[in-house]
Amino acid sequence: MITTSRLRVMLGSFAAALSLSSCSSPEALAPTGSIADLIAFVSARDGTVQATLQPGAQPSGTAGPTVTVAGISSAVNGGSTQASLDGTGTFQRVVIGIEGVEGYYDLVLPSGTTLEDVVLGLSPSLGARQLRMRYAVEGPDGLGPFASQTVRIIRVGTGDVQVNISWSGASDVDLYVTDPSNETVYYGNRDAASGGGLDLDSNAACVIDGKNAENIVWPANQAPRGTYRVVVRYFDDCGVARSDWVVTVLAKGQAPQTFTGSFIGPTLSNVPADLGTFTF
């Protein structure tokens, strides 16, 4: 397992089969079906609190706190996004749904708060689309109204090993994955002899494309067995004050792992984030 204090091992598993696919155009907003087909897990408190999947219609209310949603608004299939929730009052429960989709996630926190970061893991089978996420928080007076955030899903390749990153802010964040033969896949070496490759590189040299995500993948039956290392570097802040990021590691047969962090201020004031190693 990856050895870092930021490691958050998710207890849910992705049900969809992993398959290599290229980027495609977004599908229509508000897809139908079950939320479990789109969101594989929801967690908070550095991964120590897991949400429970609930069937049926999303609950509604108006008496509780209102909530403002910010955070990462684009991600890849098989990756994760992070929502920062700011309530007008104390809350201890978060309801997470998707517009037009049955079911919801119920996240109960161990203590009350007015601020919480929630990580959502996306199914590897998701196609390019936009999801209208809905969040409501519950305080002593009940559940408050829903607030919405649109998350853009960018379709990338999946396989036996997939590592990706999504971030906020129009900056250039780079992902590095070193394979068991000690070859590193990154923007300067997109294809490894072992079969791995970088199939999405965003905002390169501050040419902002708005995707804010990168993906490195070893396709099915091509990932070598052994130890992999993951590093995140802040190539250029591109003039933004802060970039929050979430990294997701998927290795076939293992639970997903996520890491979160932030780059704050100028590029040179941030050291690379070495997330440690994992074994496939």
FENKAQUI-V766998 format. One record per residue. N is the residue number from 1. RES is the residue in one letter. PHI is phi in degrees with one decimal (* if undefined). PSI is psi in whole degrees, 0 to 359 (* if undefined). Layout:
n/res/phi/psi
N/RES/PHI/PSI
N/RES/PHI/PSI
This chain:
n/res/phi/psi
1/M/*/157
2/I/-68.5/133
3/T/-102.5/93
4/T/-157.3/150
5/S/-66.9/341
6/R/-87.7/1
7/L/-63.2/134
8/R/-134.8/105
9/V/-87.4/120
10/M/-84.2/139
11/L/-85.8/341
12/G/-77.3/165
13/S/-129.4/152
14/F/-82.9/127
15/A/-86.9/337
16/A/-75.0/148
17/A/-70.5/148
18/L/-91.8/132
19/S/-148.5/146
20/L/-76.3/132
21/S/-150.9/152
22/S/-95.1/170
23/C/-65.5/149
24/S/-145.6/175
25/S/-75.5/152
26/P/-63.0/145
27/E/-86.7/178
28/A/-65.9/150
29/L/-66.3/154
30/A/61.9/66
31/P/-69.0/163
32/T/-100.5/174
33/G/111.3/202
34/S/-104.3/146
35/I/-62.2/332
36/A/-65.9/338
37/D/-76.1/344
38/L/-113.5/316
39/I/-111.9/120
40/A/-85.1/329
41/F/-160.0/158
42/V/-135.8/134
43/S/-143.0/167
44/A/-151.3/178
45/R/52.9/53
46/D/58.5/34
47/G/84.3/359
48/T/-81.7/344
49/V/-117.6/123
50/Q/-108.5/139
51/A/-78.9/156
52/T/-104.0/132
53/L/-75.7/130
54/Q/-121.7/138
55/P/-81.7/171
56/G/85.5/191
57/A/-74.0/148
58/Q/-68.1/137
59/P/-67.7/162
60/S/-135.5/157
61/G/-169.5/166
62/T/-135.8/348
63/A/-79.7/335
64/G/-83.7/186
65/P/-64.1/148
66/T/-84.4/160
67/V/-135.2/141
68/T/-105.6/135
69/V/-113.7/130
70/A/-137.2/183
71/G/123.6/210
72/I/-84.4/125
73/S/-113.9/12
74/S/-147.2/149
75/A/-161.4/175
76/V/-112.3/159
77/N/-60.4/136
78/G/81.9/0
79/G/-105.0/201
80/S/-139.6/157
81/T/-128.0/161
82/Q/-129.0/129
83/A/-111.7/131
84/S/-100.1/119
85/L/-105.8/129
86/D/-124.0/108
87/G/-93.7/153
88/T/-78.8/351
89/G/-151.2/176
90/T/-67.3/137
91/F/-136.8/156
92/Q/-131.7/359
93/R/-137.1/140
94/V/-126.1/132
95/V/-106.8/127
96/I/-120.7/123
97/G/-136.3/181
98/I/-130.5/134
99/E/-57.9/128
100/G/81.5/8
101/V/-122.8/136
102/E/-71.8/150
103/G/85.9/167
104/Y/-160.3/166
105/Y/-104.1/136
106/D/-112.2/114
107/L/-111.4/113
108/V/-106.8/120
109/L/-88.5/153
110/P/-72.7/344
111/S/-152.9/160
112/G/-72.5/153
113/T/-157.1/165
114/T/-111.3/350
115/L/-133.5/135
116/E/-153.3/139
117/D/-101.2/130
118/V/-119.3/130
119/V/-103.8/132
120/L/-118.3/123
121/G/-90.9/131
122/L/-98.6/143
123/S/-64.2/140
124/P/-63.0/339
125/S/-85.1/356
126/L/-60.2/138
127/G/-90.6/172
128/A/-63.6/127
129/R/-169.4/181
130/Q/-119.3/137
131/L/-113.1/129
132/R/-92.2/94
133/M/-75.1/147
134/R/-127.9/135
135/Y/-131.8/134
136/A/-135.9/148
137/V/-120.7/151
138/E/-117.3/129
139/G/-116.4/194
140/P/-58.8/333
141/D/-93.9/3
142/G/119.2/191
143/L/-83.5/138
144/G/-91.8/181
145/P/-72.7/157
146/F/-77.3/144
147/A/-115.9/148
148/S/-113.7/152
149/Q/-143.5/130
150/T/-89.2/127
151/V/-114.2/125
152/R/-87.4/128
153/I/-102.6/126
154/I/-107.4/123
155/R/-78.2/127
156/V/-133.1/177
157/G/-76.0/149
158/T/-126.1/167
159/G/-177.0/204
160/D/-69.5/327
161/V/-131.8/125
162/Q/-136.7/126
163/V/-126.9/130
164/N/-144.7/167
165/I/-139.8/144
166/S/-129.7/149
167/W/-149.0/163
168/S/-98.2/159
169/G/88.5/143
170/A/-83.4/71
171/S/-128.5/175
172/D/-110.0/101
173/V/-106.7/136
174/D/-120.6/142
175/L/-106.9/135
176/Y/-125.3/130
177/V/-129.3/123
178/T/-100.4/128
179/D/-87.7/176
180/P/-61.0/340
181/S/-89.8/6
182/N/74.0/22
183/E/-96.5/134
184/T/-101.9/130
185/V/-95.7/126
186/Y/-163.8/186
187/Y/-59.6/333
188/G/-87.9/354
189/N/-149.8/80
190/R/-72.8/336
191/D/-129.0/124
192/A/-96.0/154
193/A/-61.3/334
194/S/-76.7/352
195/G/108.5/351
196/G/-78.8/157
197/G/-158.8/155
198/L/-91.1/113
199/D/-108.3/1
200/L/-147.9/122
201/D/-129.8/115
202/S/-108.8/146
203/N/57.8/34
204/A/-59.2/128
205/A/53.4/35
206/C/66.0/20
207/V/-85.5/95
208/I/-77.4/121
209/D/-106.8/354
210/G/79.3/0
211/K/-79.4/322
212/N/51.7/47
213/A/-157.0/152
214/E/-137.5/153
215/N/-143.8/130
216/I/-122.4/130
217/V/-142.5/144
218/W/-109.6/115
219/P/-61.3/169
220/A/-54.9/134
221/N/68.5/15
222/Q/-120.6/351
223/A/-79.4/123
224/P/-70.1/148
225/R/-76.7/143
226/G/141.2/203
227/T/-102.7/134
228/Y/-117.6/147
229/R/-120.5/142
230/V/-120.6/129
231/V/-133.5/143
232/V/-117.6/130
233/R/-123.4/147
234/Y/-96.4/95
235/F/-68.3/317
236/D/-160.6/130
237/D/-72.4/343
238/C/54.8/24
239/G/91.6/0
240/V/-91.1/154
241/A/-82.4/335
242/R/-157.6/141
243/S/-133.1/112
244/D/-89.8/142
245/W/-137.9/157
246/V/-136.9/129
247/V/-106.8/138
248/T/-121.8/133
249/V/-114.8/122
250/L/-119.0/122
251/A/-125.8/129
252/K/-52.6/131
253/G/86.0/359
254/Q/-121.5/157
255/A/-68.4/145
256/P/-60.6/150
257/Q/-126.0/138
258/T/-129.1/154
259/F/-136.1/144
260/T/-125.9/156
261/G/-170.3/181
262/S/-143.7/144
263/F/-107.7/126
264/I/-125.9/132
265/G/82.9/197
266/P/-64.0/156
267/T/-52.7/313
268/L/-67.7/344
269/S/-86.8/2
270/N/-116.3/128
271/V/-91.3/156
272/P/-59.4/146
273/A/-95.4/106
274/D/-88.4/109
275/L/-86.7/359
276/G/92.7/204
277/T/-125.0/159
278/F/-139.3/159
279/T/-116.9/133
280/F/-113.4/*
